[in-house]
Amino acid sequence: MATNLGGLVKRLQDIMRNDPGINGDAQRIEQIIWALFLKVYDAKEEDWEMDEDDYQSIIPEPYRWRNWAHDDGSGTARTGEELLDFVTELFSTLKNLPITPDMPKKKRIVKTMFEETNQYMKDGVLLRQVINVIDAIDLESYDDMHALGDIYETILKELQSAGRAGEFYTPRAVTDFMADRIEPHLGERMADFACGTGGFLVSWLRELEKQIKTPDDQALWNNSVYGIEKKQFPYMLAITNLLLHGIDNPNIDHGNSLLHDVLDYTERDKFDKILMNPPYGGSEKKDVMSHFPDDLFMSVILYRLKANGRAAVVLPDGFLFGTDNTKVNIKKKLMAECDLHTIIRLPGSVFAPYTSITTNILFFDRTHPTEKTWFYRLDMPEGYKHFSKTKPMRLEHFDPVKAWWDDRREILEGDFPKAKCYTTDEIAASGYNLDLCGFPHEEEEILEPMELIQKYQEQRKSLNDDIDKILARITAKLEETE
């Protein structure tokens, strides 16, 4: 099934490349996701109808997938202009569904999924072909649903070539490693306050699923994650991602976690575990900035992590060695309120091709002030010059860290320590510069011609994305002044 579904994504994209209304992979993927969501949601509703005697769909009957999408070959299925007109009605209906605060999340998500979603296709015949391909996916068995959940990674990886959408995808190897090291336990609740496509939530659920033995365990598992995502496209991906992984009520909000004043948070707003790759470098409005005394997302994390809670956060090098007052203050606050016990330095191309920024994983517990911090430099695996879309980082590349984790010792390689422990006093004396156990200066590498071309293409893609972001910010500023 995996091979068929992997090809399915490419088949859908090939169909849509002939449609004049779609421009680029990001729009093609958005088109796939809204249709896939309705297909998956319809399969879920079949289960809910069996489990609940009085289940009523929030979607009006004519607009449920089963009543309009299936093509039985008799020639009666909508296509062409008729299908385009119907889908316009469908979108209008779903965007305006009546919802109430006490309505189950599994019903409310339908409206939030479509509030800012677009239907780009202008060729109704091609749209019928897309609908037919998605409708042909077999979602009847539990195993197939989980297999499709895994293949969903295929769609997410396509984001790496979909322009700005790539910023929402953290490589699966990174999310799985962090979920493993943070040690999930049934009964705990985990949060990601900028959850993107839901990668951290799914990695946590996969790790926690191993502990399920009873129906009560299943219920705890179903309610163990919370996410919030401010942008519509990744929000759609995250909701569908959780549905595909067996979560009936995906607890993901469409909103901006930075819009709440941190001083308003109560104990009910706090979590046992936090896994995040905050969108550092993003722009926020002045009213958002005013809610926070320090660095944006680190403030959210510190205010929303429970006593004795644990966090694992991806941060760029700039946070580690930043010496401006804001970064120094947040590092002081972090080390005064939490035990920053481990920092893993990651190789530079982990997030290739859409950024070349070097990143790190910070592990800290809200138990006591930091007394010492271990640093470990994860070098590029043997045989790799750099990671890429075709040669991404894999979970086994973290094996050296795992082997070192439980039996910590200093590792010196020439003049550059690979693993070393520093006391809080030593870190404070350096002005809270956490740029320790970094990568030694590398000589210019000589690549094979095809590898060199690929590397240049990835660098160009990253630069183009950066330029697009800068131009978007300039345009927004100009529009504000006008």
SVG drawing of the C-alpha trace seen along z (x, -y; Angstrom):
<svg xmlns="http://www.w3.org/2000/svg" viewBox="-30 -56 74 60">
<polyline fill="none" stroke="black" stroke-width="0.4" points="0.0,0.0 2.9,-2.4 4.2,-2.3 0.8,-2.9 0.1,-5.9 3.6,-7.3 2.8,-7.3 -0.7,-8.7 0.8,-12.0 2.8,-12.3 -0.2,-11.3 -2.4,-14.0 0.3,-16.6 0.7,-15.6 -3.1,-16.0 -3.1,-19.5 -0.1,-20.7 -2.4,-20.9 -4.9,-23.1 -4.6,-26.9 -5.9,-27.8 -3.0,-26.3 0.4,-27.9 3.1,-25.9 3.4,-23.0 2.0,-24.7 -1.4,-25.3 -1.3,-21.7 -0.8,-20.3 -3.5,-22.5 -5.9,-21.1 -5.0,-17.6 -5.4,-18.2 -8.9,-19.6 -10.1,-16.7 -8.2,-14.1 -9.6,-15.6 -13.2,-15.2 -12.4,-11.6 -10.8,-10.8 -13.5,-12.6 -16.2,-10.6 -14.5,-7.4 -14.3,-8.6 -18.0,-9.4 -18.8,-5.9 -17.1,-4.7 -18.8,-7.3 -22.2,-6.3 -21.6,-2.7 -20.4,-3.8 -23.0,-6.4 -26.7,-5.7 -27.6,-9.3 -24.7,-10.6 -25.5,-13.5 -23.0,-14.8 -22.3,-18.6 -22.1,-18.4 -25.4,-18.7 -26.2,-15.5 -25.7,-16.7 -22.2,-17.9 -20.9,-14.7 -18.2,-13.1 -20.1,-9.8 -23.0,-11.7 -21.1,-13.6 -17.6,-12.5 -18.0,-8.8 -18.0,-8.0 -19.7,-4.7 -18.9,-4.8 -22.6,-5.3 -21.9,-8.8 -24.0,-10.5 -21.1,-11.9 -20.7,-15.6 -17.8,-16.9 -16.8,-20.0 -18.6,-23.2 -21.3,-21.4 -18.6,-20.1 -16.9,-23.4 -20.2,-25.1 -21.0,-22.4 -17.6,-22.7 -18.1,-26.5 -21.4,-25.7 -19.6,-23.1 -16.9,-25.6 -19.5,-28.3 -21.6,-25.8 -18.6,-24.5 -17.2,-27.9 -20.5,-29.0 -21.4,-25.9 -23.1,-26.9 -21.0,-25.8 -21.3,-26.2 -18.7,-26.2 -20.1,-22.9 -20.0,-21.1 -17.4,-18.3 -14.1,-19.2 -14.5,-16.6 -17.4,-18.6 -16.0,-22.1 -12.9,-21.3 -14.8,-21.0 -15.6,-24.8 -12.1,-25.8 -10.6,-23.6 -12.4,-25.5 -12.6,-29.1 -9.5,-30.2 -9.1,-27.3 -9.1,-27.9 -10.3,-25.8 -7.9,-26.8 -8.8,-24.5 -10.5,-26.0 -10.9,-22.8 -13.8,-20.7 -12.8,-17.7 -9.3,-17.7 -11.0,-18.3 -13.1,-15.2 -9.9,-13.2 -8.4,-14.4 -11.5,-13.5 -11.6,-10.0 -8.0,-9.3 -8.5,-10.3 -11.9,-8.5 -10.2,-5.3 -8.0,-5.2 -9.1,-2.3 -9.7,-3.5 -11.8,-0.6 -9.2,1.1 -7.4,-0.2 -4.1,1.0 -4.7,-0.9 -5.5,-4.1 -2.2,-3.8 -0.4,-3.0 -1.9,-6.1 -0.8,-8.1 2.8,-7.0 2.5,-7.8 1.2,-11.3 4.9,-11.9 5.3,-11.8 3.0,-14.8 4.8,-16.7 8.2,-16.1 6.8,-17.6 6.7,-20.8 10.5,-21.0 10.0,-22.0 6.8,-24.1 8.3,-27.5 7.5,-29.1 5.5,-26.0 8.7,-24.2 9.1,-26.3 6.4,-24.2 8.1,-20.8 10.6,-19.5 12.3,-16.3 10.7,-13.1 14.1,-11.9 14.3,-15.1 10.8,-14.9 11.0,-11.2 14.4,-11.6 13.0,-14.4 9.8,-12.5 11.9,-9.5 14.3,-11.5 11.5,-13.4 10.0,-10.0 6.2,-10.2 4.0,-8.7 0.2,-7.9 -1.7,-10.6 0.7,-13.4 -0.3,-16.1 2.1,-17.5 1.9,-20.7 3.4,-22.4 2.5,-26.1 3.5,-26.5 2.7,-23.0 3.0,-23.4 1.9,-20.2 1.8,-18.3 5.0,-16.4 5.9,-16.6 2.3,-15.7 2.5,-12.6 5.9,-11.5 4.7,-11.9 1.6,-9.8 3.7,-7.1 6.0,-6.8 3.2,-6.9 1.0,-4.4 3.4,-1.6 2.1,-1.9 -1.6,-1.4 -3.0,1.8 -6.6,0.9 -9.5,-1.2 -8.7,-3.7 -5.2,-3.9 -6.6,-4.5 -8.7,-7.4 -5.6,-9.0 -3.7,-8.6 -6.5,-10.2 -6.4,-13.3 -2.7,-13.6 -1.7,-16.3 -2.5,-20.0 -1.4,-22.1 -2.0,-25.6 -1.0,-26.9 -1.7,-30.4 -1.5,-29.7 -4.3,-28.0 -2.3,-25.7 -0.2,-23.9 -3.3,-23.9 -5.1,-21.9 -2.2,-19.5 -2.0,-19.0 -5.7,-18.2 -5.6,-15.7 -2.4,-14.2 -4.0,-13.5 -7.1,-12.1 -5.0,-9.7 -3.1,-8.7 -6.3,-7.7 -7.2,-10.8 -10.9,-11.4 -10.9,-14.8 -7.7,-16.6 -7.1,-19.2 -5.5,-21.7 -6.5,-25.4 -6.3,-27.7 -4.8,-30.8 -1.7,-32.5 -0.3,-31.4 1.5,-34.7 -1.7,-36.7 -2.3,-35.8 -0.5,-37.7 1.7,-35.3 0.7,-36.7 -2.9,-35.6 -1.9,-31.9 -3.2,-29.7 -2.3,-26.2 -4.9,-24.8 -3.0,-26.3 0.2,-24.4 1.5,-21.1 3.7,-18.2 5.8,-18.1 6.5,-20.6 8.0,-19.7 8.7,-22.6 10.6,-24.0 9.5,-27.7 9.4,-29.7 12.3,-32.0 13.0,-34.8 9.3,-35.2 7.6,-38.6 4.9,-39.5 2.8,-42.6 3.5,-45.2 0.5,-44.2 1.9,-40.6 5.3,-41.8 3.7,-43.8 2.4,-40.7 5.9,-39.4 8.7,-40.6 11.4,-38.5 12.0,-36.3 8.6,-35.4 8.2,-31.6 10.7,-30.9 8.5,-33.0 5.5,-31.0 7.3,-27.8 8.6,-28.9 5.2,-30.2 3.3,-27.1 5.6,-24.3 4.3,-22.6 6.4,-22.2 8.5,-19.0 7.6,-19.2 10.1,-18.6 10.7,-20.3 12.7,-19.8 13.1,-22.7 14.9,-23.3 16.7,-26.7 19.0,-28.3 22.7,-29.1 21.8,-32.8 19.9,-32.1 22.9,-30.3 25.6,-32.9 23.3,-36.0 24.7,-38.7 21.9,-41.3 20.0,-42.0 16.9,-40.1 18.7,-36.8 21.0,-37.1 17.9,-37.7 15.9,-34.8 18.9,-32.5 19.4,-33.7 15.6,-33.1 15.8,-29.7 18.7,-28.6 17.4,-30.2 13.9,-28.5 14.8,-25.2 17.5,-22.6 19.0,-23.1 20.7,-19.7 21.5,-19.0 22.2,-20.8 22.6,-18.8 24.4,-20.6 22.9,-19.5 24.7,-19.3 24.2,-22.3 22.1,-20.8 19.4,-19.0 16.7,-21.3 18.0,-21.4 17.0,-22.6 14.8,-25.3 17.2,-26.7 20.9,-26.4 20.7,-27.8 22.5,-25.6 20.2,-24.4 20.4,-22.8 18.1,-20.9 17.7,-22.2 16.5,-19.8 15.3,-21.2 13.2,-20.3 11.2,-22.6 12.7,-21.0 15.5,-23.2 17.9,-25.9 20.6,-24.7 23.8,-23.6 25.6,-22.2 24.9,-21.7 26.1,-18.9 26.9,-19.8 27.1,-17.1 28.1,-17.8 26.3,-15.4 28.7,-15.1 27.6,-14.3 27.3,-10.5 30.0,-8.6 29.5,-8.7 27.5,-12.0 28.8,-15.3 25.5,-17.0 21.8,-16.1 19.4,-16.8 15.9,-16.1 17.0,-12.8 19.4,-12.0 17.6,-13.3 18.6,-12.8 17.4,-9.4 16.6,-8.4 19.6,-6.0 21.8,-9.0 21.0,-9.9 22.3,-6.5 25.6,-8.1 23.7,-10.5 21.5,-7.8 24.6,-5.7 26.2,-8.6 23.0,-9.9 22.8,-7.4 26.5,-7.2 27.7,-10.7 31.4,-11.4 33.6,-14.1 34.8,-13.4 37.8,-15.4 38.8,-15.4 42.0,-17.4 41.3,-21.0 37.6,-20.7 35.5,-19.0 32.7,-16.8 31.0,-16.4 31.7,-18.4 30.0,-19.5 30.1,-23.2 28.9,-24.6 26.5,-27.4 29.2,-29.6 31.4,-28.9 28.5,-29.8 27.7,-32.9 31.4,-34.0 31.2,-33.8 28.3,-36.1 25.8,-33.2 27.3,-32.3 26.1,-28.7 28.0,-28.3 30.1,-25.4 31.2,-22.1 30.6,-23.6 31.7,-22.4 35.4,-22.9 36.1,-25.0 35.7,-22.8 37.9,-22.9 36.1,-23.5 34.7,-20.2 35.1,-19.0 31.9,-17.4 31.0,-15.2 29.5,-17.3 25.9,-16.1 26.2,-16.6 27.6,-20.1 24.7,-20.9 22.2,-19.6 23.8,-21.6 23.7,-24.8 20.1,-24.2 19.3,-23.7 21.2,-26.9 19.5,-28.8 16.1,-27.6 16.9,-28.6 18.0,-32.1 14.9,-32.5 12.7,-31.7 14.5,-34.2 14.2,-36.9 10.4,-36.1 10.0,-36.5 11.8,-39.8 9.9,-41.1 6.6,-40.0 7.5,-41.9 8.5,-45.1 5.2,-44.9 3.2,-44.5 5.0,-47.6 4.3,-49.6 0.6,-48.6 0.4,-49.6 1.8,-53.1 -0.5,-53.6"/>
</svg>
